[in-house]
Amino acid sequence: MDELEKLVEQMERGDLSLEDALKAFERGIKLTRTCQQALQDAEQKVKILLENNGQPTLEPFNDE
């Protein structure tokens, strides 16, 4: 998240070349996707915990 904020600040200042701005934009997109995935994973864990009334349960491991 910190890296993403720094990229935004650099781009907002406008002191990057077009090539560097495009690289920063591409990196920002990748970081955004990573953050979104982490958030989705956390939300899924919370949902599972709430469905189990806050009690962790063991689930069978299928080794196929």
C-alpha positions, -999 to +999 in steps of 0.1 A: +000+000+000+029+024+008+045+017-025+012+024-043+008+057-024+044+067-034+037+059-070+006+081-070+025+110-054+052+107-081+027+107-109+007+136-094+038+157-093+042+153-130+080+151-130+081+116-146+089+110-183+061+094-203+079+061-202+085+063-165+049+073-159+036+043-179+059+020-159+046+035-127+010+031-139+016-005-147+032-012-114+003+006-097-022-016-114-003-047-103-001-034-067-039-026-068-047-061-079-025-076-051-043-054-025-077-063-039-069-100-037-056-097-001-088-079+008-110-105-008-090-133+010-095-115+044-133-110+037-136-147+028-119-157+061-142-134+081-173-148+063-162-184+071-156-175+107-190-158+110-207-188+094-191-211+120-201-188+148-166-178+154-155-215+160-128-228+138-137-262+123-116-289+107-124-297+071-115-330+055-085-331+032-092-347-001-060-362-015-070-371-051 
